[in-house]
Amino acid sequence: MGIDVKQAKHALEVARRVKATQSVDVGFQCRSAPPIAAIAERIQGGALGKIASVTRITMRRPRRRKVFPGASADEHRFA
């Protein structure tokens, strides 16, 4: 993960150089926390039955996206 494509590529290079006994993890680590993973496993196993609807509410101002002429779609995702 990085603030631009150059940083993201650098992070990938670093991740490729780690030893087999090491791991590199980026993202929302709470997803892999044991209690959250156990809940996700139960939900995916059908413990709640069929999910009919999911709602998300975010209470923050929308983020203004910067425009980078000539940037690829992947580069825009990092902006």
N, C-alpha and C positions, 0 to 999 in steps of 0.2 A: 504494500500500500504506500502511496506517496502523494504529494500534492501536485505532481505532474508526471507525464509519461516517463521522463528521464529517471525520476526517483523510483517509480514503480519497477522499471527495468533493472535498476541497481538492486532493489530489494530481491528481485528474482535471482539475480546473479549471486547474491550473498546466500540465499536459501539453497541454491544448487551446490554451494561449497561446504555446507555443514556435514558433519560426520553422520554415519548411519545410526548412531546411538543418540543423535540429537533430533529435535523437531523444531519447525518454524510454524507459527500459527499467527494469523492476522485476521482481524474481524471482530465480530461480536462474541467474545469468548464465553459470555454467559450461556450461549447455546450449548456449549460442551460441559458446563458445570454439572456435576452429578445429579442434583435435584431437578434441574431443568431438563436434562437429557432423559431422566426417568419419566417425567411428566409427558414429554414429547413421545416417548416410546409407548406409553399407555394410550395416549390419544390416537397415535397411528395404529395401534392394535385394536381400536374400536371401543375403548372404554367409555367414550361419550356418545356412542352411537353415530349416526350419520350427521355430519356437520352441514347445516343448511345455510348458514350465513356467518360472515366474519366482518366486524366493523373496526375501523381504526380511526381515532381522533387525535390529531396533532395540534397542540396549542402553541403555535409559533408563527412568526411572520414568514411568508414565502421567501425563499432565497433567490436573489437575482443572479442569473447565470451570465457569466462573462462570454463574450463572443470572440472566438479565435478564428479569423478567416483562414481557410485552407487546412484546418485541423480535421483529422479523421473522426469517425463516429466514436472510436475508442478513446481518442484524446479528449473529446467533448465530455465523455462520461467521467473523466478525472477532474474536469474543471469545476 
